[in-house]
């Protein structure tokens, strides 16, 4: 099981579809990508990249109004993603 944490900035920003974000992250990236970047594009799409700018996925809806990072970690048998704004790192 994976836990999802949100920083204060993410809680204030909000997300247009948390259920979609969480299901995409768990099904497609958990354990394979330690760092995800969600970016809104012109045309109201969201792109998901890895930490090196490699395109992983295009989502045909806006999920966040700003760039959001999701960082995967495993510690003491617990798996989790922390969602944050780049300025909160």
Secondary structure as GFF3:
##gff-version 3
##sequence-region A 1 89
A	DSSP	beta_strand	2	6	.	.	.	ID=ss1
A	DSSP	alpha_helix	8	13	.	.	.	ID=ss2
A	DSSP	alpha_helix	18	24	.	.	.	ID=ss3
A	DSSP	pi_helix	25	29	.	.	.	ID=ss4
A	DSSP	beta_strand	35	41	.	.	.	ID=ss5
A	DSSP	beta_strand	45	50	.	.	.	ID=ss6
A	DSSP	beta_strand	55	59	.	.	.	ID=ss7
A	DSSP	beta_strand	68	75	.	.	.	ID=ss8
A	DSSP	beta_strand	78	85	.	.	.	ID=ss9
A	DSSP	three_ten_helix	86	88	.	.	.	ID=ss10
###
